[in-house]
């Protein structure tokens, strides 16, 4: 990973965290365990599926490219 890519991940992760925080109940965040639970919930419901869809599409594109050779 290039330094530029690492910086981009940092920036995007912060933006995602801000969105997830706005869509979480602030009263339910009392300790690190609560934060972990909330992050895991968002990862399972929103972020993970989207990343999976993206990677699946990339894999199909790569496979199609190798079949064209």
CHARMM-style PDB file with segment names, atoms N, HN, CA, C and O in Angstrom:
ATOM      1  N   UNK     1       0.857  -1.172   0.000  1.00  0.00      PROA
ATOM      2  CA  UNK     1       0.000   0.000   0.000  1.00  0.00      PROA
ATOM      3  C   UNK     1       0.903   1.234   0.000  1.00  0.00      PROA
ATOM      4  O   UNK     1       1.862   1.326   0.766  1.00  0.00      PROA
ATOM      5  N   UNK     2       0.577   2.153  -0.857  1.00  0.00      PROA
ATOM      6  HN  UNK     2      -0.203   2.078  -1.479  1.00  0.00      PROA
ATOM      7  CA  UNK     2       1.364   3.382  -0.919  1.00  0.00      PROA
ATOM      8  C   UNK     2       0.978   4.314   0.235  1.00  0.00      PROA
ATOM      9  O   UNK     2      -0.100   4.175   0.813  1.00  0.00      PROA
ATOM     10  N   UNK     3       1.851   5.253   0.564  1.00  0.00      PROA
ATOM     11  HN  UNK     3       2.726   5.366   0.094  1.00  0.00      PROA
ATOM     12  CA  UNK     3       1.490   6.222   1.599  1.00  0.00      PROA
ATOM     13  C   UNK     3       0.221   7.005   1.237  1.00  0.00      PROA
ATOM     14  O   UNK     3      -0.577   7.345   2.110  1.00  0.00      PROA
ATOM     15  N   UNK     4       0.049   7.283  -0.049  1.00  0.00      PROA
ATOM     16  HN  UNK     4       0.698   7.007  -0.758  1.00  0.00      PROA
ATOM     17  CA  UNK     4      -1.141   8.005  -0.487  1.00  0.00      PROA
ATOM     18  C   UNK     4      -2.404   7.164  -0.262  1.00  0.00      PROA
ATOM     19  O   UNK     4      -3.437   7.685   0.159  1.00  0.00      PROA
ATOM     20  N   UNK     5      -2.311   5.870  -0.545  1.00  0.00      PROA
ATOM     21  HN  UNK     5      -1.472   5.447  -0.888  1.00  0.00      PROA
ATOM     22  CA  UNK     5      -3.456   4.977  -0.320  1.00  0.00      PROA
ATOM     23  C   UNK     5      -3.768   4.862   1.170  1.00  0.00      PROA
ATOM     24  O   UNK     5      -4.934   4.864   1.566  1.00  0.00      PROA
ATOM     25  N   UNK     6      -2.729   4.761   1.992  1.00  0.00      PROA
ATOM     26  HN  UNK     6      -1.782   4.759   1.670  1.00  0.00      PROA
ATOM     27  CA  UNK     6      -2.934   4.694   3.446  1.00  0.00      PROA
ATOM     28  C   UNK     6      -3.609   5.964   3.945  1.00  0.00      PROA
ATOM     29  O   UNK     6      -4.497   5.901   4.795  1.00  0.00      PROA
ATOM     30  N   UNK     7      -3.200   7.110   3.426  1.00  0.00      PROA
ATOM     31  HN  UNK     7      -2.479   7.161   2.735  1.00  0.00      PROA
ATOM     32  CA  UNK     7      -3.821   8.380   3.805  1.00  0.00      PROA
ATOM     33  C   UNK     7      -5.279   8.421   3.361  1.00  0.00      PROA
ATOM     34  O   UNK     7      -6.139   8.911   4.091  1.00  0.00      PROA
ATOM     35  N   UNK     8      -5.555   7.909   2.168  1.00  0.00      PROA
ATOM     36  HN  UNK     8      -4.855   7.511   1.575  1.00  0.00      PROA
ATOM     37  CA  UNK     8      -6.926   7.876   1.660  1.00  0.00      PROA
ATOM     38  C   UNK     8      -7.804   6.991   2.535  1.00  0.00      PROA
ATOM     39  O   UNK     8      -8.940   7.350   2.842  1.00  0.00      PROA
ATOM     40  N   UNK     9      -7.283   5.843   2.934  1.00  0.00      PROA
ATOM     41  HN  UNK     9      -6.360   5.551   2.685  1.00  0.00      PROA
ATOM     42  CA  UNK     9      -8.039   4.952   3.826  1.00  0.00      PROA
ATOM     43  C   UNK     9      -8.328   5.664   5.144  1.00  0.00      PROA
ATOM     44  O   UNK     9      -9.439   5.583   5.667  1.00  0.00      PROA
ATOM     45  N   UNK    10      -7.340   6.353   5.673  1.00  0.00      PROA
ATOM     46  HN  UNK    10      -6.437   6.420   5.248  1.00  0.00      PROA
ATOM     47  CA  UNK    10      -7.523   7.083   6.934  1.00  0.00      PROA
ATOM     48  C   UNK    10      -8.639   8.114   6.799  1.00  0.00      PROA
ATOM     49  O   UNK    10      -9.509   8.212   7.664  1.00  0.00      PROA
ATOM     50  N   UNK    11      -8.609   8.881   5.713  1.00  0.00      PROA
ATOM     51  HN  UNK    11      -7.902   8.801   5.010  1.00  0.00      PROA
ATOM     52  CA  UNK    11      -9.614   9.918   5.503  1.00  0.00      PROA
ATOM     53  C   UNK    11     -11.010   9.321   5.316  1.00  0.00      PROA
ATOM     54  O   UNK    11     -11.980   9.808   5.896  1.00  0.00      PROA
ATOM     55  N   UNK    12     -11.106   8.280   4.513  1.00  0.00      PROA
ATOM     56  HN  UNK    12     -10.318   7.885   4.041  1.00  0.00      PROA
ATOM     57  CA  UNK    12     -12.406   7.660   4.272  1.00  0.00      PROA
ATOM     58  C   UNK    12     -12.939   6.979   5.534  1.00  0.00      PROA
ATOM     59  O   UNK    12     -14.139   7.014   5.805  1.00  0.00      PROA
ATOM     60  N   UNK    13     -12.044   6.364   6.297  1.00  0.00      PROA
ATOM     61  HN  UNK    13     -11.069   6.336   6.076  1.00  0.00      PROA
ATOM     62  CA  UNK    13     -12.468   5.713   7.543  1.00  0.00      PROA
ATOM     63  C   UNK    13     -13.028   6.728   8.522  1.00  0.00      PROA
ATOM     64  O   UNK    13     -14.017   6.459   9.203  1.00  0.00      PROA
ATOM     65  N   UNK    14     -12.401   7.890   8.595  1.00  0.00      PROA
ATOM     66  HN  UNK    14     -11.597   8.108   8.042  1.00  0.00      PROA
ATOM     67  CA  UNK    14     -12.903   8.946   9.474  1.00  0.00      PROA
ATOM     68  C   UNK    14     -14.276   9.412   9.015  1.00  0.00      PROA
ATOM     69  O   UNK    14     -15.171   9.623   9.834  1.00  0.00      PROA
ATOM     70  N   UNK    15     -14.443   9.572   7.705  1.00  0.00      PROA
ATOM     71  HN  UNK    15     -13.717   9.400   7.040  1.00  0.00      PROA
ATOM     72  CA  UNK    15     -15.754   9.998   7.176  1.00  0.00      PROA
ATOM     73  C   UNK    15     -16.814   8.943   7.475  1.00  0.00      PROA
ATOM     74  O   UNK    15     -17.934   9.284   7.853  1.00  0.00      PROA
ATOM     75  N   UNK    16     -16.475   7.669   7.310  1.00  0.00      PROA
ATOM     76  HN  UNK    16     -15.565   7.392   7.003  1.00  0.00      PROA
ATOM     77  CA  UNK    16     -17.409   6.580   7.618  1.00  0.00      PROA
ATOM     78  C   UNK    16     -17.754   6.600   9.100  1.00  0.00      PROA
ATOM     79  O   UNK    16     -18.920   6.464   9.470  1.00  0.00      PROA
ATOM     80  N   UNK    17     -16.751   6.768   9.941  1.00  0.00      PROA
ATOM     81  HN  UNK    17     -15.804   6.879   9.640  1.00  0.00      PROA
ATOM     82  CA  UNK    17     -16.981   6.800  11.391  1.00  0.00      PROA
ATOM     83  C   UNK    17     -17.933   7.926  11.774  1.00  0.00      PROA
ATOM     84  O   UNK    17     -18.793   7.745  12.637  1.00  0.00      PROA
ATOM     85  N   UNK    18     -17.787   9.078  11.143  1.00  0.00      PROA
ATOM     86  HN  UNK    18     -17.088   9.225  10.442  1.00  0.00      PROA
ATOM     87  CA  UNK    18     -18.683  10.195  11.432  1.00  0.00      PROA
ATOM     88  C   UNK    18     -20.127   9.857  11.053  1.00  0.00      PROA
ATOM     89  O   UNK    18     -21.055  10.166  11.801  1.00  0.00      PROA
ATOM     90  N   UNK    19     -20.316   9.227   9.901  1.00  0.00      PROA
ATOM     91  HN  UNK    19     -19.563   8.976   9.293  1.00  0.00      PROA
ATOM     92  CA  UNK    19     -21.664   8.835   9.472  1.00  0.00      PROA
ATOM     93  C   UNK    19     -22.243   7.802  10.433  1.00  0.00      PROA
ATOM     94  O   UNK    19     -23.398   7.915  10.843  1.00  0.00      PROA
ATOM     95  N   UNK    20     -21.455   6.807  10.792  1.00  0.00      PROA
ATOM     96  HN  UNK    20     -20.516   6.716  10.459  1.00  0.00      PROA
ATOM     97  CA  UNK    20     -21.945   5.764  11.695  1.00  0.00      PROA
ATOM     98  C   UNK    20     -22.286   6.341  13.063  1.00  0.00      PROA
ATOM     99  O   UNK    20     -23.267   5.930  13.682  1.00  0.00      PROA
ATOM    100  N   UNK    21     -21.485   7.288  13.537  1.00  0.00      PROA
ATOM    101  HN  UNK    21     -20.687   7.622  13.035  1.00  0.00      PROA
ATOM    102  CA  UNK    21     -21.769   7.914  14.831  1.00  0.00      PROA
ATOM    103  C   UNK    21     -23.103   8.663  14.785  1.00  0.00      PROA
ATOM    104  O   UNK    21     -23.907   8.571  15.713  1.00  0.00      PROA
ATOM    105  N   UNK    22     -23.328   9.406  13.693  1.00  0.00      PROA
ATOM    106  HN  UNK    22     -22.674   9.480  12.940  1.00  0.00      PROA
ATOM    107  CA  UNK    22     -24.590  10.135  13.563  1.00  0.00      PROA
ATOM    108  C   UNK    22     -25.786   9.192  13.518  1.00  0.00      PROA
ATOM    109  O   UNK    22     -26.906   9.582  13.845  1.00  0.00      PROA
ATOM    110  N   UNK    23     -25.542   7.958  13.112  1.00  0.00      PROA
ATOM    111  HN  UNK    23     -24.631   7.642  12.846  1.00  0.00      PROA
ATOM    112  CA  UNK    23     -26.627   6.982  12.995  1.00  0.00      PROA
ATOM    113  C   UNK    23     -26.612   5.958  14.123  1.00  0.00      PROA
ATOM    114  O   UNK    23     -27.173   4.870  13.995  1.00  0.00      PROA
ATOM    115  N   UNK    24     -25.971   6.314  15.221  1.00  0.00      PROA
ATOM    116  HN  UNK    24     -25.515   7.198  15.326  1.00  0.00      PROA
ATOM    117  CA  UNK    24     -25.941   5.473  16.416  1.00  0.00      PROA
ATOM    118  C   UNK    24     -26.557   6.253  17.565  1.00  0.00      PROA
ATOM    119  O   UNK    24     -26.568   7.484  17.565  1.00  0.00      PROA
ATOM    120  N   UNK    25     -27.059   5.532  18.525  1.00  0.00      PROA
ATOM    121  HN  UNK    25     -27.050   4.532  18.525  1.00  0.00      PROA
ATOM    122  CA  UNK    25     -27.624   6.165  19.721  1.00  0.00      PROA
ATOM    123  C   UNK    25     -26.480   6.564  20.656  1.00  0.00      PROA
ATOM    124  O   UNK    25     -25.837   5.688  21.234  1.00  0.00      PROA
ATOM    125  N   UNK    26     -26.213   7.860  20.819  1.00  0.00      PROA
ATOM    126  HN  UNK    26     -26.736   8.572  20.349  1.00  0.00      PROA
ATOM    127  CA  UNK    26     -25.103   8.287  21.672  1.00  0.00      PROA
ATOM    128  C   UNK    26     -25.239   7.803  23.110  1.00  0.00      PROA
ATOM    129  O   UNK    26     -24.239   7.605  23.800  1.00  0.00      PROA
ATOM    130  N   UNK    27     -26.464   7.615  23.559  1.00  0.00      PROA
ATOM    131  HN  UNK    27     -27.277   7.775  22.999  1.00  0.00      PROA
ATOM    132  CA  UNK    27     -26.692   7.128  24.922  1.00  0.00      PROA
ATOM    133  C   UNK    27     -26.220   5.686  25.098  1.00  0.00      PROA
ATOM    134  O   UNK    27     -25.968   5.242  26.219  1.00  0.00      PROA
ATOM    135  N   UNK    28     -26.101   4.952  23.980  1.00  0.00      PROA
ATOM    136  HN  UNK    28     -26.306   5.312  23.069  1.00  0.00      PROA
ATOM    137  CA  UNK    28     -25.701   3.547  24.075  1.00  0.00      PROA
ATOM    138  C   UNK    28     -24.184   3.377  24.067  1.00  0.00      PROA
ATOM    139  O   UNK    28     -23.683   2.259  24.182  1.00  0.00      PROA
ATOM    140  N   UNK    29     -23.454   4.480  23.931  1.00  0.00      PROA
ATOM    141  HN  UNK    29     -23.860   5.389  23.838  1.00  0.00      PROA
ATOM    142  CA  UNK    29     -21.986   4.417  23.904  1.00  0.00      PROA
ATOM    143  C   UNK    29     -21.451   4.844  25.264  1.00  0.00      PROA
ATOM    144  O   UNK    29     -21.304   6.031  25.554  1.00  0.00      PROA
ATOM    145  N   UNK    30     -21.164   3.839  26.090  1.00  0.00      PROA
ATOM    146  HN  UNK    30     -21.284   2.874  25.854  1.00  0.00      PROA
ATOM    147  CA  UNK    30     -20.701   4.133  27.452  1.00  0.00      PROA
ATOM    148  C   UNK    30     -19.276   3.655  27.700  1.00  0.00      PROA
ATOM    149  O   UNK    30     -18.583   4.200  28.559  1.00  0.00      PROA
ATOM    150  N   UNK    31     -18.828   2.634  26.950  1.00  0.00      PROA
ATOM    151  HN  UNK    31     -19.391   2.192  26.252  1.00  0.00      PROA
ATOM    152  CA  UNK    31     -17.485   2.115  27.163  1.00  0.00      PROA
ATOM    153  C   UNK    31     -16.979   1.463  25.871  1.00  0.00      PROA
ATOM    154  O   UNK    31     -17.679   1.437  24.858  1.00  0.00      PROA
ATOM    155  N   UNK    32     -15.760   0.943  25.928  1.00  0.00      PROA
ATOM    156  HN  UNK    32     -15.192   0.964  26.751  1.00  0.00      PROA
ATOM    157  CA  UNK    32     -15.165   0.339  24.734  1.00  0.00      PROA
ATOM    158  C   UNK    32     -15.962  -0.862  24.227  1.00  0.00      PROA
ATOM    159  O   UNK    32     -16.012  -1.115  23.024  1.00  0.00      PROA
ATOM    160  N   UNK    33     -16.576  -1.590  25.136  1.00  0.00      PROA
ATOM    161  HN  UNK    33     -16.535  -1.385  26.114  1.00  0.00      PROA
ATOM    162  CA  UNK    33     -17.403  -2.730  24.732  1.00  0.00      PROA
ATOM    163  C   UNK    33     -18.587  -2.287  23.890  1.00  0.00      PROA
ATOM    164  O   UNK    33     -18.945  -2.941  22.910  1.00  0.00      PROA
ATOM    165  N   UNK    34     -19.191  -1.173  24.279  1.00  0.00      PROA
ATOM    166  HN  UNK    34     -18.900  -0.642  25.075  1.00  0.00      PROA
ATOM    167  CA  UNK    34     -20.309  -0.620  23.500  1.00  0.00      PROA
ATOM    168  C   UNK    34     -19.833  -0.185  22.114  1.00  0.00      PROA
ATOM    169  O   UNK    34     -20.498  -0.437  21.110  1.00  0.00      PROA
ATOM    170  N   UNK    35     -18.676   0.468  22.076  1.00  0.00      PROA
ATOM    171  HN  UNK    35     -18.136   0.673  22.892  1.00  0.00      PROA
ATOM    172  CA  UNK    35     -18.129   0.911  20.792  1.00  0.00      PROA
ATOM    173  C   UNK    35     -17.867  -0.293  19.898  1.00  0.00      PROA
ATOM    174  O   UNK    35     -18.208  -0.283  18.715  1.00  0.00      PROA
ATOM    175  N   UNK    36     -17.264  -1.325  20.464  1.00  0.00      PROA
ATOM    176  HN  UNK    36     -16.987  -1.334  21.425  1.00  0.00      PROA
ATOM    177  CA  UNK    36     -16.979  -2.538  19.686  1.00  0.00      PROA
ATOM    178  C   UNK    36     -18.269  -3.160  19.146  1.00  0.00      PROA
ATOM    179  O   UNK    36     -18.325  -3.573  17.988  1.00  0.00      PROA
ATOM    180  N   UNK    37     -19.287  -3.223  19.975  1.00  0.00      PROA
ATOM    181  HN  UNK    37     -19.242  -2.887  20.916  1.00  0.00      PROA
ATOM    182  CA  UNK    37     -20.571  -3.801  19.554  1.00  0.00      PROA
ATOM    183  C   UNK    37     -21.189  -2.994  18.425  1.00  0.00      PROA
ATOM    184  O   UNK    37     -21.671  -3.559  17.443  1.00  0.00      PROA
ATOM    185  N   UNK    38     -21.174  -1.679  18.562  1.00  0.00      PROA
ATOM    186  HN  UNK    38     -20.781  -1.221  19.360  1.00  0.00      PROA
ATOM    187  CA  UNK    38     -21.760  -0.806  17.545  1.00  0.00      PROA
ATOM    188  C   UNK    38     -20.984  -0.905  16.232  1.00  0.00      PROA
ATOM    189  O   UNK    38     -21.583  -1.007  15.161  1.00  0.00      PROA
ATOM    190  N   UNK    39     -19.656  -0.876  16.315  1.00  0.00      PROA
ATOM    191  HN  UNK    39     -19.170  -0.794  17.185  1.00  0.00      PROA
ATOM    192  CA  UNK    39     -18.837  -0.999  15.102  1.00  0.00      PROA
ATOM    193  C   UNK    39     -19.089  -2.338  14.432  1.00  0.00      PROA
ATOM    194  O   UNK    39     -19.252  -2.402  13.213  1.00  0.00      PROA
ATOM    195  N   UNK    40     -19.122  -3.410  15.218  1.00  0.00      PROA
ATOM    196  HN  UNK    40     -18.989  -3.358  16.208  1.00  0.00      PROA
ATOM    197  CA  UNK    40     -19.372  -4.740  14.652  1.00  0.00      PROA
ATOM    198  C   UNK    40     -20.738  -4.791  13.968  1.00  0.00      PROA
ATOM    199  O   UNK    40     -20.871  -5.362  12.886  1.00  0.00      PROA
ATOM    200  N   UNK    41     -21.739  -4.203  14.590  1.00  0.00      PROA
ATOM    201  HN  UNK    41     -21.631  -3.740  15.469  1.00  0.00      PROA
ATOM    202  CA  UNK    41     -23.078  -4.199  14.010  1.00  0.00      PROA
ATOM    203  C   UNK    41     -23.081  -3.476  12.659  1.00  0.00      PROA
ATOM    204  O   UNK    41     -23.633  -3.975  11.679  1.00  0.00      PROA
ATOM    205  N   UNK    42     -22.459  -2.301  12.622  1.00  0.00      PROA
ATOM    206  HN  UNK    42     -22.010  -1.895  13.418  1.00  0.00      PROA
ATOM    207  CA  UNK    42     -22.393  -1.556  11.365  1.00  0.00      PROA
ATOM    208  C   UNK    42     -21.565  -2.313  10.318  1.00  0.00      PROA
ATOM    209  O   UNK    42     -21.901  -2.306   9.134  1.00  0.00      PROA
ATOM    210  N   UNK    43     -20.490  -2.958  10.756  1.00  0.00      PROA
ATOM    211  HN  UNK    43     -20.217  -2.964  11.718  1.00  0.00      PROA
ATOM    212  CA  UNK    43     -19.658  -3.736   9.822  1.00  0.00      PROA
ATOM    213  C   UNK    43     -20.470  -4.865   9.196  1.00  0.00      PROA
ATOM    214  O   UNK    43     -20.400  -5.094   7.989  1.00  0.00      PROA
ATOM    215  N   UNK    44     -21.236  -5.564  10.020  1.00  0.00      PROA
ATOM    216  HN  UNK    44     -21.293  -5.378  11.001  1.00  0.00      PROA
ATOM    217  CA  UNK    44     -22.010  -6.700   9.518  1.00  0.00      PROA
ATOM    218  C   UNK    44     -23.180  -6.268   8.647  1.00  0.00      PROA
ATOM    219  O   UNK    44     -23.501  -6.938   7.665  1.00  0.00      PROA
ATOM    220  N   UNK    45     -23.816  -5.163   8.994  1.00  0.00      PROA
ATOM    221  HN  UNK    45     -23.556  -4.619   9.792  1.00  0.00      PROA
ATOM    222  CA  UNK    45     -25.038  -4.757   8.304  1.00  0.00      PROA
ATOM    223  C   UNK    45     -24.794  -3.873   7.083  1.00  0.00      PROA
ATOM    224  O   UNK    45     -25.550  -3.939   6.113  1.00  0.00      PROA
ATOM    225  N   UNK    46     -23.752  -3.050   7.119  1.00  0.00      PROA
ATOM    226  HN  UNK    46     -23.138  -2.996   7.907  1.00  0.00      PROA
ATOM    227  CA  UNK    46     -23.586  -2.041   6.078  1.00  0.00      PROA
ATOM    228  C   UNK    46     -22.261  -2.169   5.339  1.00  0.00      PROA
ATOM    229  O   UNK    46     -22.235  -2.349   4.121  1.00  0.00      PROA
ATOM    230  N   UNK    47     -21.174  -2.075   6.071  1.00  0.00      PROA
ATOM    231  HN  UNK    47     -21.195  -1.929   7.060  1.00  0.00      PROA
ATOM    232  CA  UNK    47     -19.858  -1.957   5.441  1.00  0.00      PROA
ATOM    233  C   UNK    47     -19.413  -3.273   4.807  1.00  0.00      PROA
ATOM    234  O   UNK    47     -19.005  -3.289   3.645  1.00  0.00      PROA
ATOM    235  N   UNK    48     -19.486  -4.361   5.544  1.00  0.00      PROA
ATOM    236  HN  UNK    48     -19.817  -4.348   6.487  1.00  0.00      PROA
ATOM    237  CA  UNK    48     -19.040  -5.655   5.030  1.00  0.00      PROA
ATOM    238  C   UNK    48     -19.737  -6.062   3.747  1.00  0.00      PROA
ATOM    239  O   UNK    48     -19.068  -6.431   2.781  1.00  0.00      PROA
ATOM    240  N   UNK    49     -21.067  -6.007   3.706  1.00  0.00      PROA
ATOM    241  HN  UNK    49     -21.610  -5.707   4.490  1.00  0.00      PROA
ATOM    242  CA  UNK    49     -21.737  -6.383   2.457  1.00  0.00      PROA
ATOM    243  C   UNK    49     -21.318  -5.505   1.275  1.00  0.00      PROA
ATOM    244  O   UNK    49     -21.151  -6.009   0.165  1.00  0.00      PROA
ATOM    245  N   UNK    50     -21.149  -4.215   1.499  1.00  0.00      PROA
ATOM    246  HN  UNK    50     -21.284  -3.805   2.401  1.00  0.00      PROA
ATOM    247  CA  UNK    50     -20.753  -3.322   0.405  1.00  0.00      PROA
ATOM    248  C   UNK    50     -19.353  -3.657  -0.089  1.00  0.00      PROA
ATOM    249  O   UNK    50     -19.109  -3.672  -1.295  1.00  0.00      PROA
ATOM    250  N   UNK    51     -18.436  -3.924   0.828  1.00  0.00      PROA
ATOM    251  HN  UNK    51     -18.634  -3.911   1.808  1.00  0.00      PROA
ATOM    252  CA  UNK    51     -17.076  -4.306   0.437  1.00  0.00      PROA
ATOM    253  C   UNK    51     -17.117  -5.637  -0.306  1.00  0.00      PROA
ATOM    254  O   UNK    51     -16.421  -5.807  -1.307  1.00  0.00      PROA
ATOM    255  N   UNK    52     -17.920  -6.576   0.170  1.00  0.00      PROA
ATOM    256  HN  UNK    52     -18.486  -6.438   0.983  1.00  0.00      PROA
ATOM    257  CA  UNK    52     -18.053  -7.866  -0.491  1.00  0.00      PROA
ATOM    258  C   UNK    52     -18.585  -7.736  -1.907  1.00  0.00      PROA
ATOM    259  O   UNK    52     -18.099  -8.413  -2.814  1.00  0.00      PROA
ATOM    260  N   UNK    53     -19.568  -6.882  -2.109  1.00  0.00      PROA
ATOM    261  HN  UNK    53     -19.963  -6.333  -1.372  1.00  0.00      PROA
ATOM    262  CA  UNK    53     -20.122  -6.659  -3.450  1.00  0.00      PROA
ATOM    263  C   UNK    53     -19.044  -6.077  -4.359  1.00  0.00      PROA
ATOM    264  O   UNK    53     -18.884  -6.519  -5.497  1.00  0.00      PROA
ATOM    265  N   UNK    54     -18.313  -5.097  -3.865  1.00  0.00      PROA
ATOM    266  HN  UNK    54     -18.443  -4.738  -2.940  1.00  0.00      PROA
ATOM    267  CA  UNK    54     -17.259  -4.483  -4.664  1.00  0.00      PROA
ATOM    268  C   UNK    54     -16.204  -5.523  -5.062  1.00  0.00      PROA
ATOM    269  O   UNK    54     -15.823  -5.609  -6.230  1.00  0.00      PROA
ATOM    270  N   UNK    55     -15.739  -6.305  -4.092  1.00  0.00      PROA
ATOM    271  HN  UNK    55     -16.048  -6.235  -3.143  1.00  0.00      PROA
ATOM    272  CA  UNK    55     -14.700  -7.297  -4.384  1.00  0.00      PROA
ATOM    273  C   UNK    55     -15.205  -8.368  -5.345  1.00  0.00      PROA
ATOM    274  O   UNK    55     -14.459  -8.837  -6.204  1.00  0.00      PROA
ATOM    275  N   UNK    56     -16.464  -8.752  -5.200  1.00  0.00      PROA
ATOM    276  HN  UNK    56     -17.070  -8.371  -4.502  1.00  0.00      PROA
ATOM    277  CA  UNK    56     -17.049  -9.732  -6.104  1.00  0.00      PROA
ATOM    278  C   UNK    56     -17.077  -9.203  -7.531  1.00  0.00      PROA
ATOM    279  O   UNK    56     -16.755  -9.931  -8.470  1.00  0.00      PROA
ATOM    280  N   UNK    57     -17.458  -7.946  -7.701  1.00  0.00      PROA
ATOM    281  HN  UNK    57     -17.720  -7.354  -6.939  1.00  0.00      PROA
ATOM    282  CA  UNK    57     -17.484  -7.336  -9.030  1.00  0.00      PROA
ATOM    283  C   UNK    57     -16.078  -7.276  -9.614  1.00  0.00      PROA
ATOM    284  O   UNK    57     -15.882  -7.551 -10.798  1.00  0.00      PROA
ATOM    285  N   UNK    58     -15.103  -6.916  -8.789  1.00  0.00      PROA
ATOM    286  HN  UNK    58     -15.262  -6.692  -7.827  1.00  0.00      PROA
ATOM    287  CA  UNK    58     -13.719  -6.843  -9.267  1.00  0.00      PROA
ATOM    288  C   UNK    58     -13.209  -8.211  -9.708  1.00  0.00      PROA
ATOM    289  O   UNK    58     -12.488  -8.328 -10.699  1.00  0.00      PROA
ATOM    290  N   UNK    59     -13.587  -9.231  -8.970  1.00  0.00      PROA
ATOM    291  HN  UNK    59     -14.173  -9.136  -8.165  1.00  0.00      PROA
ATOM    292  CA  UNK    59     -13.176 -10.594  -9.311  1.00  0.00      PROA
ATOM    293  C   UNK    59     -13.768 -11.002 -10.661  1.00  0.00      PROA
ATOM    294  O   UNK    59     -13.078 -11.588 -11.496  1.00  0.00      PROA
ATOM    295  N   UNK    60     -15.056 -10.688 -10.871  1.00  0.00      PROA
ATOM    296  HN  UNK    60     -15.617 -10.213 -10.193  1.00  0.00      PROA
ATOM    297  CA  UNK    60     -15.688 -11.014 -12.154  1.00  0.00      PROA
ATOM    298  C   UNK    60     -15.016 -10.278 -13.299  1.00  0.00      PROA
ATOM    299  O   UNK    60     -14.797 -10.855 -14.365  1.00  0.00      PROA
ATOM    300  N   UNK    61     -14.689  -9.018 -13.092  1.00  0.00      PROA
ATOM    301  HN  UNK    61     -14.867  -8.550 -12.226  1.00  0.00      PROA
ATOM    302  CA  UNK    61     -14.010  -8.231 -14.123  1.00  0.00      PROA
ATOM    303  C   UNK    61     -12.666  -8.851 -14.448  1.00  0.00      PROA
ATOM    304  O   UNK    61     -12.304  -8.983 -15.617  1.00  0.00      PROA
ATOM    305  N   UNK    62     -11.925  -9.232 -13.420  1.00  0.00      PROA
ATOM    306  HN  UNK    62     -12.219  -9.125 -12.471  1.00  0.00      PROA
ATOM    307  CA  UNK    62     -10.612  -9.842 -13.620  1.00  0.00      PROA
ATOM    308  C   UNK    62     -10.737 -11.177 -14.347  1.00  0.00      PROA
ATOM    309  O   UNK    62      -9.941 -11.480 -15.236  1.00  0.00      PROA
ATOM    310  N   UNK    63     -11.738 -11.977 -13.970  1.00  0.00      PROA
ATOM    311  HN  UNK    63     -12.385 -11.731 -13.248  1.00  0.00      PROA
ATOM    312  CA  UNK    63     -11.951 -13.263 -14.628  1.00  0.00      PROA
ATOM    313  C   UNK    63     -12.331 -13.076 -16.091  1.00  0.00      PROA
ATOM    314  O   UNK    63     -11.851 -13.807 -16.957  1.00  0.00      PROA
ATOM    315  N   UNK    64     -13.187 -12.103 -16.367  1.00  0.00      PROA
ATOM    316  HN  UNK    64     -13.576 -11.509 -15.664  1.00  0.00      PROA
ATOM    317  CA  UNK    64     -13.577 -11.845 -17.752  1.00  0.00      PROA
ATOM    318  C   UNK    64     -12.370 -11.426 -18.570  1.00  0.00      PROA
ATOM    319  O   UNK    64     -12.236 -11.822 -19.728  1.00  0.00      PROA
ATOM    320  N   UNK    65     -11.505 -10.642 -17.991  1.00  0.00      PROA
ATOM    321  HN  UNK    65     -11.614 -10.320 -17.050  1.00  0.00      PROA
ATOM    322  CA  UNK    65     -10.293 -10.197 -18.670  1.00  0.00      PROA
ATOM    323  C   UNK    65      -9.366 -11.348 -18.982  1.00  0.00      PROA
ATOM    324  O   UNK    65      -8.733 -11.369 -20.038  1.00  0.00      PROA
ATOM    325  N   UNK    66      -9.274 -12.315 -18.070  1.00  0.00      PROA
ATOM    326  HN  UNK    66      -9.788 -12.298 -17.212  1.00  0.00      PROA
ATOM    327  CA  UNK    66      -8.373 -13.457 -18.311  1.00  0.00      PROA
ATOM    328  C   UNK    66      -8.963 -14.410 -19.335  1.00  0.00      PROA
ATOM    329  O   UNK    66      -8.219 -15.141 -19.988  1.00  0.00      PROA
ATOM    330  N   UNK    67     -10.277 -14.420 -19.491  1.00  0.00      PROA
ATOM    331  HN  UNK    67     -10.881 -13.826 -18.960  1.00  0.00      PROA
ATOM    332  CA  UNK    67     -10.916 -15.291 -20.499  1.00  0.00      PROA
ATOM    333  C   UNK    67     -10.793 -14.695 -21.903  1.00  0.00      PROA
ATOM    334  O   UNK    67     -10.895 -15.417 -22.895  1.00  0.00      PROA
ATOM    335  N   UNK    68     -10.578 -13.395 -21.988  1.00  0.00      PROA
ATOM    336  HN  UNK    68     -10.495 -12.808 -21.182  1.00  0.00      PROA
ATOM    337  CA  UNK    68     -10.477 -12.739 -23.277  1.00  0.00      PROA
ATOM    338  C   UNK    68      -9.104 -12.898 -23.896  1.00  0.00      PROA
ATOM    339  O   UNK    68      -8.936 -12.616 -25.082  1.00  0.00      PROA
ATOM    340  N   UNK    69      -8.128 -13.335 -23.143  1.00  0.00      PROA
ATOM    341  HN  UNK    69      -8.264 -13.565 -22.179  1.00  0.00      PROA
ATOM    342  CA  UNK    69      -6.750 -13.472 -23.662  1.00  0.00      PROA
ATOM    343  C   UNK    69      -6.587 -14.675 -24.502  1.00  0.00      PROA
ATOM    344  OT1 UNK    69      -5.495 -14.931 -25.010  1.00  0.00      PROA
TER     345      UNK     69
END
